[in-house]
Amino acid sequence: MAVSVQEQGRRPSANTCTFGVAGLRLAGDRWEPPAGTSRGVVLLLHGGGQTRHSWRRTGERMAELGWTAIALDARGHGDSDWDPAQDYSHVAMADDLGEIVRQLGEPPVLVGASMGGITALVAQARDPELGRALVLVDITPRIEPAGIKHIFEFMTSAPNGFASLEEAAEAIAAYNPNRKRPPSQEGLKKNLRLRDGRWHWHWDPAFMKIREEARRELGHDVLDAGDPGDSGASGASSAAGGAEATSQDFLAEAERAIQSDRLRDAARSIRVPVLLVRGKQSDIVSEEGVAELLTLIPHAEYVDVTGAGHMVAGDDNDVFAGRLGAFLDRLPALPQR
């Protein structure tokens, strides 16, 4: 792992870091406590289409509370490498996570939002000693198709990019009208890349273009009646007949059931402390999804963040970080080595 210093004002500053996994370079930010010995590592995993920067304020707060916080860009996202093999399955990301933890040399607290939560859940089930605790942020094995459809449509709505940062800002505002717009658009440059005079989202286009990979990465859940993998095409798929649409529905539901069962099996195997944080306004995780998760992991703790949607930390980081900090305070200390 390589590290270089990057100042971020008076609050705990972040160091940029890189991890080499599976021939790829994954980028991260690392915050250390301002003084004294770290209480342990909190590893922050973002959702599909996000970057490590979505965790900046959480990382700063964790460092203030005495923890080493590391936020990662998943493969194909942010400043991390795109995979030449275009493998963006949650299995590949779980493999990446396992290797990163091995390089850290101690079991971290795994905090995963949406896709990152699926990655952490799968990885922890495969290796019960991987993390010392698991925090699932607005993700459960049961997720709501309408909410995922909303995300997928947004992520595939600009295949040719944006003419300006303002155009990208308008698209984000339309997707999440309840989120206060920042006074400057400069922050969008962390999520966009300028190519051939147009602003494109940071992720590898293959992440969304390949239908099967996209379905697995977004949690088995791209379920609208047509073929979402063709949503950026000329519209030929939308002209298909009702029989074909019915067939697609059946296959999508069958795949969703298979993947849901795998995630339920993973959840049943979890023995470390677990916290589920749901945005009260989430259209991804329902109360039924929460109830099922608490049945699968009876020892799990659960909190709602009132006023927050699917992007809980971004919608109300103060409340989210407070809930996370309280959970961390209850964890047993790691044995001295």
C-alpha positions as CSV (number, residue, x, y, z in Angstrom):
1,M,0.0,0.0,0.0
2,A,1.4,3.4,-1.0
3,V,0.4,6.6,0.9
4,S,0.8,10.3,0.2
5,V,-0.4,13.3,2.2
6,Q,-3.4,15.4,1.1
7,E,-4.4,18.3,3.3
8,Q,-8.2,18.8,4.0
9,G,-8.3,21.8,6.3
10,R,-8.5,21.9,10.1
11,R,-10.4,18.7,10.5
12,P,-8.5,15.4,10.4
13,S,-6.7,15.4,7.1
14,A,-6.8,12.5,4.6
15,N,-3.9,10.7,3.1
16,T,-4.4,9.2,-0.3
17,C,-3.5,5.6,-0.5
18,T,-3.5,2.8,-3.0
19,F,-3.9,-1.0,-2.8
20,G,-2.8,-3.5,-5.4
21,V,-5.4,-6.3,-5.9
22,A,-5.8,-8.7,-8.8
23,G,-3.6,-6.7,-11.0
24,L,-5.6,-3.5,-10.4
25,R,-4.7,-0.4,-8.4
26,L,-7.5,0.7,-6.1
27,A,-7.5,4.2,-4.7
28,G,-8.5,5.3,-1.2
29,D,-8.4,8.0,1.4
30,R,-7.1,7.4,4.9
31,W,-7.8,9.4,8.1
32,E,-5.9,8.9,11.3
33,P,-6.8,10.0,14.8
34,P,-5.3,13.4,15.6
35,A,-3.5,12.0,18.6
36,G,-2.9,8.8,20.4
37,T,-3.3,5.2,19.3
38,S,-6.0,4.2,16.9
39,R,-8.9,2.2,18.2
40,G,-8.9,0.2,15.0
41,V,-9.8,0.5,11.3
42,V,-13.1,1.4,9.9
43,L,-13.3,0.5,6.2
44,L,-15.8,2.5,4.2
45,L,-17.3,1.0,1.0
46,H,-19.4,3.2,-1.3
47,G,-22.5,2.3,-3.3
48,G,-22.7,1.6,-7.0
49,G,-21.8,4.7,-9.1
50,Q,-20.4,6.6,-6.0
51,T,-16.8,7.2,-5.1
52,R,-14.8,7.2,-1.8
53,H,-15.5,11.0,-1.6
54,S,-19.1,10.2,-0.5
55,W,-17.5,9.1,2.9
56,R,-15.3,12.3,3.5
57,R,-17.3,13.7,6.4
58,T,-17.8,10.2,7.9
59,G,-14.1,9.5,7.6
60,E,-13.2,12.8,9.3
61,R,-15.7,12.1,12.2
62,M,-14.4,8.6,12.7
63,A,-10.9,9.9,13.0
64,E,-12.1,12.5,15.6
65,L,-13.5,9.6,17.5
66,G,-10.2,7.8,17.6
67,W,-10.5,5.4,14.6
68,T,-8.4,5.0,11.5
69,A,-10.9,5.4,8.6
70,I,-10.2,4.2,5.1
71,A,-12.6,5.0,2.2
72,L,-12.0,3.0,-1.0
73,D,-12.9,3.5,-4.7
74,A,-14.2,0.1,-5.9
75,R,-12.8,-1.3,-9.1
76,G,-14.1,0.6,-12.1
77,H,-15.1,3.6,-9.9
78,G,-13.5,6.9,-9.1
79,D,-9.7,6.9,-9.3
80,S,-9.4,3.1,-9.2
81,D,-8.4,1.1,-12.3
82,W,-11.0,-0.2,-14.7
83,D,-10.9,-4.0,-15.0
84,P,-9.7,-5.0,-18.5
85,A,-11.8,-8.2,-18.0
86,Q,-14.8,-6.0,-17.1
87,D,-15.6,-8.1,-14.1
88,Y,-17.7,-6.0,-11.7
89,S,-19.5,-8.8,-10.0
90,H,-19.9,-8.7,-6.2
91,V,-17.8,-11.8,-6.1
92,A,-14.9,-10.0,-7.7
93,M,-15.4,-7.0,-5.3
94,A,-15.5,-9.4,-2.3
95,D,-12.2,-10.9,-3.5
96,D,-10.7,-7.4,-3.6
97,L,-12.0,-6.7,-0.1
98,G,-10.5,-9.8,1.3
99,E,-7.1,-9.0,-0.2
100,I,-7.2,-5.4,1.1
101,V,-8.0,-6.6,4.6
102,R,-5.1,-9.1,4.3
103,Q,-2.8,-6.1,3.5
104,L,-4.1,-4.1,6.5
105,G,-3.1,-6.9,8.8
106,E,-6.1,-6.6,11.2
107,P,-9.8,-7.1,11.0
108,P,-11.6,-3.8,10.3
109,V,-15.1,-2.7,10.9
110,L,-16.7,-3.1,7.5
111,V,-19.1,-0.3,6.6
112,G,-20.8,-0.7,3.3
113,A,-23.5,1.3,1.6
114,S,-25.7,-0.4,-1.0
115,M,-23.3,-2.2,-3.4
116,G,-20.6,-1.8,-0.7
117,G,-22.8,-3.5,1.8
118,I,-23.4,-6.4,-0.5
119,T,-19.7,-6.7,-1.0
120,A,-19.0,-6.7,2.7
121,L,-21.8,-9.2,3.4
122,V,-20.6,-11.6,0.8
123,A,-16.9,-11.3,1.9
124,Q,-17.7,-11.7,5.6
125,A,-19.8,-14.8,4.9
126,R,-16.9,-16.3,3.0
127,D,-14.4,-15.5,5.7
128,P,-16.0,-15.2,9.2
129,E,-12.8,-13.7,10.6
130,L,-12.5,-11.0,7.9
131,G,-14.1,-8.1,9.8
132,R,-14.7,-7.4,13.5
133,A,-18.1,-6.0,12.8
134,L,-20.4,-5.3,9.9
135,V,-22.5,-2.1,9.2
136,L,-25.0,-2.3,6.4
137,V,-26.1,1.1,5.1
138,D,-29.5,0.9,3.5
139,I,-29.1,-2.5,2.0
140,T,-30.7,-5.9,2.9
141,P,-31.1,-9.1,0.9
142,R,-34.7,-8.0,0.2
143,I,-34.6,-4.7,-1.8
144,E,-37.4,-2.9,-3.6
145,P,-37.5,-3.2,-7.4
146,A,-39.0,0.3,-7.9
147,G,-36.1,2.0,-6.1
148,I,-33.5,0.1,-8.0
149,K,-35.2,0.9,-11.3
150,H,-35.0,4.6,-10.2
151,I,-31.2,4.3,-9.7
152,F,-30.6,2.3,-12.8
153,E,-32.5,4.8,-15.0
154,F,-30.5,7.7,-13.6
155,M,-27.1,5.9,-14.1
156,T,-27.9,5.1,-17.7
157,S,-29.6,8.4,-18.6
158,A,-26.6,10.1,-20.1
159,P,-24.6,7.6,-22.1
160,N,-23.0,10.5,-24.1
161,G,-22.1,12.5,-21.1
162,F,-23.0,16.2,-20.3
163,A,-22.1,19.4,-22.2
164,S,-21.4,21.2,-18.9
165,L,-21.2,20.8,-15.1
166,E,-24.4,22.7,-14.9
167,E,-26.2,20.1,-17.0
168,A,-24.9,17.3,-14.8
169,A,-26.0,19.3,-11.7
170,E,-29.5,19.5,-13.1
171,A,-29.6,15.8,-13.7
172,I,-28.6,15.1,-10.1
173,A,-31.1,17.6,-8.8
174,A,-33.9,15.9,-10.8
175,Y,-32.8,12.5,-9.4
176,N,-32.7,13.7,-5.8
177,P,-34.8,16.8,-5.5
178,N,-34.7,16.7,-1.7
179,R,-30.9,17.1,-1.5
180,K,-29.7,20.7,-1.1
181,R,-27.7,21.8,-4.1
182,P,-24.1,22.9,-3.2
183,P,-23.2,26.5,-4.0
184,S,-20.5,25.5,-6.3
185,Q,-20.3,22.8,-9.0
186,E,-16.6,22.2,-8.6
187,G,-17.2,19.2,-6.3
188,L,-18.8,17.5,-9.3
189,K,-15.4,17.1,-10.8
190,K,-14.7,14.3,-8.3
191,N,-17.6,12.3,-9.9
192,L,-17.1,13.3,-13.6
193,R,-14.3,13.0,-16.1
194,L,-13.8,15.3,-19.1
195,R,-13.4,13.4,-22.3
196,D,-13.6,14.8,-25.8
197,G,-15.1,18.0,-24.6
198,R,-17.9,16.4,-22.6
199,W,-18.3,15.4,-18.9
200,H,-18.9,11.7,-18.3
201,W,-19.5,9.8,-15.1
202,H,-16.4,8.4,-13.5
203,W,-17.2,4.8,-13.6
204,D,-16.2,2.3,-16.3
205,P,-19.1,2.3,-18.8
206,A,-19.0,-1.5,-18.8
207,F,-20.3,-1.3,-15.2
208,M,-23.7,-0.4,-16.5
209,K,-23.5,-1.5,-20.2
210,I,-23.1,-5.2,-19.5
211,R,-26.6,-6.2,-18.2
212,E,-25.6,-9.2,-16.2
213,E,-22.7,-7.6,-14.4
214,A,-24.8,-4.5,-13.7
215,R,-27.6,-6.6,-12.2
216,R,-25.2,-8.5,-9.9
217,E,-23.4,-5.3,-8.8
218,L,-26.6,-3.5,-8.0
219,G,-27.7,-6.4,-5.9
220,H,-29.5,-8.7,-8.3
221,D,-32.2,-6.1,-8.7
222,V,-32.6,-4.5,-12.2
223,L,-36.1,-5.6,-12.7
224,D,-38.1,-3.3,-15.0
225,A,-40.2,-5.0,-17.7
226,G,-37.9,-4.3,-20.5
227,D,-34.1,-4.9,-20.8
228,P,-32.3,-2.2,-18.8
229,G,-29.1,-3.1,-20.4
230,D,-30.5,-1.6,-23.6
231,S,-31.8,1.5,-22.0
232,G,-29.3,3.7,-23.8
233,A,-30.0,2.1,-27.2
234,S,-32.2,3.3,-30.0
235,G,-35.4,1.9,-28.6
236,A,-35.6,-1.3,-30.5
237,S,-36.0,-3.4,-27.3
238,S,-38.9,-1.3,-26.2
239,A,-40.7,-2.2,-29.4
240,A,-40.6,-5.9,-28.5
241,G,-43.9,-7.8,-28.1
242,G,-45.7,-8.6,-24.9
243,A,-44.6,-12.2,-25.0
244,E,-40.9,-11.3,-25.0
245,A,-41.5,-8.8,-22.2
246,T,-43.2,-11.5,-20.2
247,S,-40.2,-13.8,-20.8
248,Q,-37.8,-11.1,-19.7
249,D,-39.9,-10.5,-16.5
250,F,-39.8,-14.2,-15.7
251,L,-36.0,-14.5,-16.2
252,A,-35.4,-11.3,-14.2
253,E,-37.5,-12.5,-11.3
254,A,-35.8,-16.0,-11.4
255,E,-32.4,-14.4,-11.2
256,R,-33.5,-12.1,-8.4
257,A,-34.8,-15.0,-6.4
258,I,-31.5,-16.9,-6.9
259,Q,-29.4,-13.9,-5.9
260,S,-31.7,-13.1,-3.0
261,D,-31.3,-16.6,-1.6
262,R,-27.5,-16.3,-1.8
263,L,-27.6,-13.1,0.1
264,R,-30.0,-14.6,2.7
265,D,-27.7,-17.5,3.1
266,A,-24.8,-15.1,3.6
267,A,-26.7,-13.1,6.2
268,R,-27.6,-16.3,8.2
269,S,-23.9,-17.1,8.5
270,I,-22.9,-13.7,10.1
271,R,-21.7,-14.0,13.7
272,V,-19.9,-10.6,14.2
273,P,-21.8,-7.6,15.6
274,V,-24.0,-6.1,12.9
275,L,-25.7,-2.7,12.6
276,L,-28.3,-2.0,9.9
277,V,-28.8,1.7,9.2
278,R,-31.8,2.6,7.0
279,G,-32.8,5.9,5.6
280,K,-36.4,6.5,6.7
281,Q,-37.3,7.8,3.3
282,S,-35.5,5.0,1.4
283,D,-37.1,3.5,-1.7
284,I,-34.6,0.7,-1.7
285,V,-35.1,-0.9,1.8
286,S,-38.6,-1.3,3.1
287,E,-39.8,-2.1,6.6
288,E,-40.4,-5.7,5.3
289,G,-36.7,-5.9,4.2
290,V,-35.6,-4.7,7.6
291,A,-37.8,-7.3,9.4
292,E,-36.4,-10.1,7.2
293,L,-32.8,-9.0,7.9
294,L,-33.4,-9.0,11.6
295,T,-34.8,-12.5,11.4
296,L,-31.8,-13.7,9.4
297,I,-29.3,-12.0,11.8
298,P,-31.1,-12.0,15.2
299,H,-28.3,-10.2,17.0
300,A,-28.2,-7.3,14.5
301,E,-29.0,-3.8,15.8
302,Y,-31.1,-1.5,13.7
303,V,-31.6,2.3,13.4
304,D,-33.6,4.6,11.1
305,V,-32.3,8.0,10.1
306,T,-35.3,10.2,9.8
307,G,-35.2,12.5,6.8
308,A,-32.6,10.5,4.9
309,G,-33.1,8.5,1.8
310,H,-31.0,5.7,0.2
311,M,-27.8,7.8,0.5
312,V,-27.9,8.0,4.2
313,A,-24.5,9.4,5.0
314,G,-24.9,12.1,2.3
315,D,-28.4,13.1,3.4
316,D,-27.6,13.4,7.1
317,N,-24.0,12.6,8.0
318,D,-24.2,14.1,11.5
319,V,-26.9,11.6,12.6
320,F,-25.4,8.7,10.6
321,A,-21.9,9.3,12.1
322,G,-23.4,9.6,15.6
323,R,-25.2,6.3,15.2
324,L,-22.1,4.6,13.8
325,G,-19.9,6.0,16.6
326,A,-22.2,4.8,19.3
327,F,-22.2,1.3,17.7
328,L,-18.4,1.3,17.6
329,D,-18.2,2.3,21.2
330,R,-20.0,-1.0,22.1
331,L,-17.6,-3.2,20.2
332,P,-15.1,-5.3,22.3
333,A,-11.5,-4.2,22.0
334,L,-9.2,-6.2,19.7
335,P,-6.8,-8.4,21.7
336,Q,-3.3,-7.0,22.0
337,R,-0.8,-8.5,19.6
